[in-house]
């Protein structure tokens, strides 16, 4: 296995509680109270330093942090900056050294959710004396049938009486309130046990039975989300950037409408017609064949090269112009003089690899699933600190978690994910604490394509998101809109 790269972090540069923002200090005063807590503050408002502050103020001796693989080094960096401590971070190559890892001379131990599935891990975790358990991006536990949910539930049942449990996520509801119930069974098991899931769903959701004996949630009952907020308010912290960060520069959107050249349009129209023929044949909207055809349609809309077709691309041409005007200015010398940094997102790793080859003459970093989380952490550090690296290319799926790119203030979404939350998280990699400029989100849209259908659906989903925090993605709506449009 290739050696994992470990980022080098600065020594302690912040003090607790002096360097907390006033609203963070207010949150910490609540969080240190003798109970388990949900920290549902919006992404970018500082849930991580709040959690670290709680551990320091309460003088915890042993803290377990469970987080997505991609966030391990972000936690390590922030612990170092706020406490001066070198946290223990589990490496994927260290599975044979688990026993030694948990006895390192530190009080912060960071593991990923996948590790909790390993039997030996579970034995060690349950055998140690934890003072606090922090579950970052706790929505990873939304599926109650998964091994990692069951592992964390058993830990909660074991340690809840004597250890503080804090669940962190800016989006506790992605699909429906049932997502929230899974988190509550971990932090508030005395009130929301796993056996009460159906009762919880009955109270908050409309649903219909499935053929396999399960249920399908079809909607949220009127007033249910507001009632949930009231019920959880005594042990939940929730802040939005709009509420607490008036000093953060605004972000604004530029929607650039593009026109395909004839060759790209011809391929796109042909692919769209094939999709309609497939739908007319009676294939269900969520059939694999339909989704595969929709994916190919989105790829041609982005750049036909993704399907091995030699044709022009309005979006690639637009991005090249953006790079030319944003990065490659006349006075640039790649030693840090001239030009601004730029971030480009796509849903397709293949497109990011293509752009990486296209811009090989420009110092840049890539952040996709092709790199290990540790390599991505190093690449983020390089982009943030190296003035000669002007360009970051990444996938929305990877860039949406635990990555800070405030060195740039311009971001292009070459194509978008199916949910408003996914796209917003990507943009907010730039629009967060540390940003000193207004953030411009640039969204190129090919007219008379799936782009416009997606825009329509995303706007409607943003209205739904005003409920508890988010709404489920409905790809079928885009397909239907394409067909009807």
HUHU-V724422 format. One record per backbone hydrogen bond with DSSP energy under -0.5 kcal/mol. NH is the residue of the N-H (numbers start at 0). CO is the residue of the C=O. Records with the same first field share a line. If there is no record, write none. Layout:
# HUHU-V724422
NH=CO, CO
This chain:
# HUHU-V724422
6=4
8=6
12=80
13=80
18=14
19=16
24=20
25=21
26=22
27=23
28=24
29=25, 26
30=26
31=27
32=29
34=32
36=164
37=234
38=36, 166
39=37, 236
41=238
44=41
49=45
50=46
51=47
52=48
53=49
54=50
55=51
56=52
57=53
58=55
59=54
62=106
63=131
64=62, 108
65=63, 133
66=64, 110
70=67
71=68
74=70
75=71
76=72
77=73
78=74
79=75
80=76
81=77
82=78
83=78, 79
84=78
86=84
87=107
88=86
89=87, 109
93=90
94=91
96=93
97=94
100=96
101=97
102=99
103=100
105=103
108=62, 106
109=87
110=64, 108
112=66
114=111
115=111, 112
116=113
117=114
121=117
122=118
123=119
124=120
125=121
126=122
127=123, 124
129=127
130=61
131=61
132=163
133=63
134=132, 165
135=65, 133
136=167
137=134, 167
139=136
140=137
141=138
143=141
145=142
149=145
150=146
151=147
152=148
153=149
154=150
155=151
156=152
157=153
158=154
159=155
161=158
162=158
163=130
165=132
166=36
167=134
168=38
178=175
179=176
180=176
181=177
182=178
183=179
184=180
185=181, 182
186=182
187=183
190=187
191=187
195=192
196=193
199=195
200=196
201=197
202=198
203=199
204=200
205=218
207=215
209=213
212=209
215=207
217=205
218=205
220=203
223=220
226=222
227=223
228=224
229=225
230=226
231=227
232=228, 229
234=231
235=232
236=37
243=239
244=240
247=244
251=438
253=440
255=253, 442
256=254
257=444
264=260
265=261
266=262
267=263
268=264
269=265
270=266
271=267
272=268
273=269
274=270
275=271
276=272
277=273
278=274
279=275
280=276
281=278
282=277
286=283
290=286
291=287
292=288
293=289
294=290
295=291
296=292
297=293
298=294
299=295
300=296
301=297
302=298
305=302
306=303
307=304
308=303
309=307
310=308
315=301
316=312
317=313
318=314
319=315
320=316
321=317
322=318
323=319
324=320
325=321
326=322
327=322
328=326
331=328
332=336
333=336
339=325
341=389
342=409
343=391
344=411
345=393
348=346
350=347
351=347
352=348
353=349
354=350
355=351
356=352
357=353
358=354
359=356
361=358
364=390
366=392
370=367
375=371
376=372
377=373
378=374
379=375
380=376
381=377
382=378
383=379
384=380
385=381
386=384
388=385
389=362, 387
390=362
391=341
392=364
393=343
394=366
395=345
398=394
399=395
400=397
404=402, 428
407=404
408=340
410=439
411=342
412=441
413=344, 411
422=418
423=419
424=420
425=421
426=422
427=423
428=425
429=426
430=426
431=429
432=43
434=431
438=249
439=408, 437
440=251, 438
441=410, 439
442=253, 440
443=441
444=255
446=257
448=445
451=448
452=448
453=449
454=450
455=451
456=452
457=453
458=454
459=455
460=456
461=457
462=458
463=459
464=460
465=462
466=463
471=174
476=473
477=473, 474
478=474
479=475
480=476
481=477
482=478
483=479
484=480
